[in-house]
Structure formats: structure tokens, C-alpha cells
């Protein structure tokens, strides 16, 4: 495999965007879709603060997370050039590669419903040329040639993620020469900088995932309580089947190409997202058979599949950047399922599990400086949604009065799961430039 790659000199880049224009011309992409971007350390251009730029695209990593995590196997490597190639005909538009790439290289084309990314100008490389972006750089900041591959770069604009990218950098110490200036003295606030970067993960844009993961936790926790019944009522059967179907159907709306959804099952060997989808199918199928037949063995099989499903859901999110420090978050699907199970069965374990949930929720919000009325109201409802059932269990809640407490609990869990997506984001060049 070639050990050639991009070479970037921080001291020479003036942010002229010639590399981006060259990429447009070579690959016939159209704005706002851009395969290469220039990340600026002073995005709102505060006078006297100085500038540092980083031109970055796909770095065609040796340990490419997009290849490892893509459930549809839409990525492949050209062994001759080292280029990571994305096949749009195999892409399902799940956007998971846009989450796992620390360089924000894959980008969803909303018109086509599939991801696009830099292809290393692979045809030019095979002809002995160099990528168009490097050829067009007027200052020599971006070039192409032999490089020393490092597992990760502790350089401006490079997140601390070990991917062994095909890029080498020079003169990164230029950042140390920038003048120090207090943001307060400029009349700007830190929020001015935060608003420049559009978060890849936003709760309002992840409604299908929010519904799918929440219902998965709800269904697993509720299903395990069925062991108490000699015969499951028709209402419970219909409700369970409906929620299963709704969760699966909702997940399709997250895909740019829902008709290719079957491809999500192709990479179970490596992709946690692929495992999540496969396990949901196994849990749904075995659970459906159990509620229809009542065969005890199917209950235990489905319970195991359901538990592993929730583990896989949490593993899907292990690639994201989190703004909380605890190893487990309050909206954890396993914790939600266990807490719901203990509430439905009126177990004293609910007191312990609810206490853990509340503590984790408070810790996650402890350092949140951006408070607004909506967040305060949500937090208030979420807090009492678990506190009232907590008190009810302590004072001997009876089965005939359980329904209102379950509803309160579920409303609180809905809010918690929704807020979770606001507390995570992708690793990206903007966080350290």
C-alpha cells in the first residue's frame, strides 16, 4: 500500500479556498456540498487575535473508522493508491460514517440521500498525478508526497482519535505565536464561536433514532415483565406488536435510502450499528412468537436478544464526543429498561435504580451554562417524572394505582432520551483548532 499522503504546512495556509474550488472542478460537486473544507481558528475574525487555518478532507486513514463502522459495507480501499472509496449505490444514508469520522470527511447529500466524500482524486493518482486540491494550492501549504504515518496527531484541528491518517503536518507551532486575547475584551462571547459550528448531532434532527432507541428500551423492560402471566391478554399482545412495528418503521426515516434498509445487516462482523439492527430483528421475531404462542423457551430467548440489543444500542454511541464525564448516562437504555421493569413489578429495586438515574441526570446538567426556560421546564418535568413514582414505591404503591406513575415515568424518560442527543456530538476539527 502506498505511504504517500497529504502534507500540510500551517504557516503557509492563508485560507484562500483554492483547494476547495479545485475539488469542485475536478469532482463536479456543487455548493454547499464540499468534500474539502478550511477550518479557521478565528471563525468570527476578531481583530488582533490572529489566524490559523487547516485545509482538511478525507485523510484515507489506515484504520479508517468509516470502513469499520459502515453497516452497509459502502466503503472499500484501493490497495494501489490507499484511497478509501465510497460507493453511493451501496449507501443507505444512515449517516453513521459522518459520526465516526473525526475529520468530518463524509457528508450527507440531502438531495441524493447518500453520503459523499473525497476520493483522493484516485484516477489522477493512478495516472501518476496528485490530488487536484494539492496541485491548486498557491502558497504550497497543501502538497502531496511521502509521509510518516502516525496513529494520531496532537496537532491543531486533529482530534485525539487514533486512525493513522494519510497526512503529515509541519509548522504546527505557529499556533503558539498567535497573540493571546481575552474574548471578553473584544466584545464577543464564547457563544459567538459556538454558533459558527453546526453540530452534526442535534436532537431535533434525530427524532427517528430517539423514537427507536426509546421504544427499544421500553419494549425490552416491559417484555421481561410478561413472565408473571400464565396468559398474555389480547390488549398487551396488540400493544406490544404495534410498538414493535412502530419502532422498526420509525427507524427507516433516519435513512436517506430506506428501500436499501436490508443492507444494514451486511456488516454484523464489525459494525455495532449493523448488530443493533440485526438484534432488534431477532428480538422482535422471537418476542412476537412468544406473545402469540406462550412457549416459555421463546421468552428466555427473546429476553437475551433484548438485553444484547440494548447493549448494542449503547455501543453504537461509543464513537461520539460527550459533554458529560460519567461512564453511564441517565438515558442509558439498559438502565431505563431495568428501571421500568422494577416499577411495573413494584420492586424495591426501583428506589435504587431511580436514585442512580436522578444522580446521573443531575451530574449531566451540572455544568450546563446555557439555561433557558424550555430546558428548565423539561428538567422540572423529568425530575418529578421519576421522583413521584419513587415516593409511590416507598409508600407502598398498589397495582391498581400504578398506571399514572408509569405514565409520569415514561414522560420523564422521553425528555431524558431527547436531551441525551443534545449532550453528544462528533469528534471534529473545530474542537481543537
N, C-alpha and C positions, 0 to 999 in steps of 0.2 A: 504493500500500500504506500502511496506517495506520502512523504513527510513535508510536503510543501503546503503553505497556507498563507493567510493574510499577515501582513506586517504593518502595525500602526504606530505612528510617532505622534504622541500627544503634543509635542512642542510645535508641530507644523500645521496642525489642522486649524483652519480659520472658520470652519462651519459654512462653507460656500454652497454645499449641497450638490456639487458637480457629480459626486459619486451616485447620488440618488437619481439625478437626471439621466446619467449613463445607464443605470439599471432600467429605468423606464424605457429608454430607447432600445436597449438590447433585448429585453424580455417582453416588450409590448404590454406592460402593465399600465393601468390608468389610475390617477389620483382619485380618491385618497388612499387606495391600496398601494403600499410601498414596501418592497422587500428589504430595503436598507433604510436605516434612519440615523440621524445625527443627534446624539444626546448631549445636552448642554448643561453645564454645572451652574449656570446663572440664567435660568429659563425666562425670568421676567426682566432680565437685562438691567439690573440695578447698577447705576453708575459707580465707578471706582471699586467695584467688588471683584472685577477681573473675570476672565472667561477660560473655561477648559471644555473642549469638545471631544466626543468619541463617536466615530463613524463605525457602526456595527450592523451586522446582518447575521445570517446563519453562519456559525463557525464550524459546521460539519464535524462535530465532536467525535472522538474515538469512542467514547462511552455516551453515545447520543441518547438522551432521555426520551426524545420523541419516538425513536425506533423501539425502545424498550416498552414504552407505555401505550403506544397506539393500539387500541383494541382491534382495529380493522386491518392491521398489517399494511398500511398505506405507504410506509417508508421502506426504502431499501438503500444500500450503499453501492456505489460504483467502485469496485476494487482497483480499477486503473487510476482513478483520479482522487479517490477518497470522498467524493461528493455524496451527501445524503440527498436522495431524490424522493420527492413526494409525488405519489400517483393520485391525481384527483378523481380518477374513475373508481378507485377503491375507498376513497374517503367517505365517511358517514357524517362529517361535520359535527362531531361531538365536542370539539374544541379542547379536548384533554391535552393535546400536544401543546396548545397555547398556554396551558397551566404549568406544564412540567419544564418547558424551555426557559432557562434563566436569562436568555438574551432576547426574548420577545421576537424570535425569528418567525415562527409560524403565525400566520394571521388569517382569521376567517374572512373570506369574501362573502358578504351578506347577500350579494346578488346571485352568486353561483351556489351558495350554500355549502361550500367546501373550503378547506384551508389552502393557502398558497404560501410559498416561501422561496428564498434564494436557492438557486440550483448550482451555485458555484460557477456559473457560465460553463457548464460541463462540456458543451460542444466546443467551445473555444479552447478549453484545457486539452481536449483530445487532439486538437489541431496544433498544439504547441504554443497556444496563446496564453493570455492571462485574463482574469475576470474584468469585465468592462468597467466596473467601479474603480478598480485599481489603476487601469490604464488611463482613466479620465482625470484622476486627481492632479490638480495643477501645482500643488505645493510638495508633492511627494510624501504626504502624510500617510496615505494608504498605498501600500505596494504589495507585491506577491513574490514569494520565493521560499527558500529552505528555512525551516523554523525548528526550534527546540520545543517539543510538546511537553507541557506541564499539566498535571492533573487538574489544577485550578489556579486562577490568577487572583492575587491580592492586589489588584490594580483598580484605579478609578473606573467605575461603571461595570465592574465584573463582580457579580455576587459570589459569595463563598460556597460555590457548589462545584463538586468535582466531576467534570465532564470531559476533561482532556481536549479542549477546543483546538482546532487548527488555526491558531492565531498567536502571534508574538507581538509584544508591545515594547516600545522604547520611550525613554524620557518621561516616564510617568511621574517623576519627582517634580515636574513643572507645577503640579498642583500645590506643592509646598511653597511655591513662590508667589501664589496669589495673595493679595492683601486681605488681612483679616478685618472684617467689618461686622459690627453688631446689626442684626436685622432691625432692631428697634430704632436705631439711629437713622435708618433710611426712610422711615415712614411706612414700610411694609410690615406684614405679619407673616409668620410661618405658613399660615393658611394660603397665602398667595402662591407659595411654592407648591403646596399640596394640590391646589386646584389645577395646576398645569398638567399633572399626570393623571390620565384616565385609568382608573383601576380596571384590571382585567376581570376581576370577580366582584360583582355587585349584586346584592340580594334581589333587587327589582328585575334583574336580567336572568336570575337563576331560579325562577318560580317552578319550572318543571322539576329541577333537581331537589328543590326544597320540598315539594309535594311528595316526590318519590321516596326520598330518604326518611321523611317524617312518617309516611304511611308504612314504610317497611318496618320501622321500629314499633309502631303501633300494632301492626298485624302480628309480628312475632311475639310481642308481650302478651297480646290478647289471646293468640292461638294456644300458648302454653297453658292458659287457664282452663282450656277445654278438658283437661284430664279429670276435672271434677264431675263431668256429666256422663251419665250412662248413655244418654242420647242427646245430641245437639238439636236444639229447636230449629224449626224452619226459618224463623227470623234471623237467628245467628248465622245459619248457613247462607242465606241470601245476602246478608250484610257482609259477611266475610268474602264471599265470591265477588260481590260488587266492588269492595275496596281493593281486592287483588287486581281486578281488571282495570280499575281507575288508576292505580299506581303504575301499572305497566303502560297504560295508554298515555298517561301524563309524561312519562319519561321520553316518549317519542318526540315530544315538542321541543326537547333540547337539541335534537339533531337537525342539522342542515339538510340532510338527505334521509328522512325517516324510512323511505322504501328500501334503503340498504341496511336497515337495522340489524338484520341477521349477521352481518359482518362483524358486529360487536362481539360475537362468540369465538372468533377465529384465533385470538391470541391469549387463551387461558393460561398458557405456559408461563408468560411473563407479565402480562398486563393485569393490574388489580381491577381496572375498570371492566375488562372482559370477564374476570372472575365474578365480579359483582353481578353482572347481567346473567351469567350462567347460573349462579346460586339463587338469584331471585326466581329464575325459571324452575329450578329444581324444588325450591320451597313452595312455589305456587302450585306446581303439579302434584307434589306429594300431599300438600295441605288440602288441596281440592279433593283428592281421592279420599283423604281421611274424613272430612266433614260429610262426604256423600256415603261412605261405607262404614265408618266407625271402627275400622280394623286397627287394633292397638299398635301393631308394629309400624304402621304408617304414621302414627302420631309421633313416635320417637324419631323416626327417620326425618320427618318434616321439622321437628324441633331442632335437630342437629343442623340441618340445612339452614334453618332460620338463624341460628346463632352464628354460624360461619358467615352467612350473608351479612350480618351486622358488623362482623369483624372486617370483612372485605370493604364495606362502605367506609369505615374509618380509615382503612389503608389507602383508599383512593385519595384521601385528603392529606396523606402524609407528605406529599410533594409541595404543599403550599407554604407560604410565609404567614406566620400567625402573629397577631399583636397581643397574645396572652402568653404567660410563661408556664402555666401548669401542664403536666403531661397529658391530662384528660380534661376536656371541656364539658361544660354543663349540659350541652345539647348532644353529647355522645349517645349514639343510637343504642348501644348495649345498655348503658345506664338508664336511658329512657324506657327501654323495654322492661328491664328488671324492676324499675320503679312503678310502672303501670301494672305489672303483674302483681306486685306486693299490695298495691292499692285495691285492685279488683278482688283479691283474695283476703283483704283486710288483715294482712300480715303486719306484725310489729316491725318487720324489716323495713317497712316504708319510712318509719321515723329516721332510721339511719341513712337510707338512700336519699330521702328528701333533704336531709341536712347536708349531705355531700353536694347535692345539686345546687342548693342555695349558696353554699360557700363558694363553689366554683363559679357560679353566676356573678357573685359579688366581686370576686377576685378579677374576673374578666373585665368588669366595668370600673374597677378601682382607679385606673389611670386614664380613663376616658375624659379628655379635656373638652370635647365637643358635645356639650349637653344642649338639647333643645326640648321644647315641650313634648314633641312626639316621643322622643326617647324616654323622657321621664314618665309619661303615661304608660308606655309599653312596659317599662321596668316595674311600675307600680302594679299593673295587672299581672305580670309574670310572677312577681313576688307573692301576691296574695293567691294566685292560682295554685301555688304549692303549699303556702302556709295554712290556708283554710283546711285542705284535706289532712295536713299534718296534725292540726289541732283535733280534727274529727277522729282520726285514728287513736290519738292519745286518750280521748274521752269516750271511747267505745262506740264508734260508728257502726250502725247495723246495716245489713244488706238492703233492706227496704228503703233506706235513705241514701244509698250510695251514688245514684245517678248524677245528682247535681255536683257532687265532689269530683267525679270523673270528668265531667264537662269542664269544670274550672281548671282541673289539672291539664287537660288537653289544650285548652286555650293558652295556658301559660307555656306549654311545650311548643305550640305553634309559634309563639312570639320568640321563644328562645332559639328555635331552629332557624327562623328567619334572620334574627340578629347575628347568628353564627356566621352567615355568609358576608356580613359586614366586617367581621373581625379577621378575615383571611384575605390574602391576595397572592399573586405570583411573585417569585423572585424575579427581579428585573434590573436592568442597568441604571434606572433612575434613582434607585435607593442608595447608591454609593458613589455617584459621580461628583 
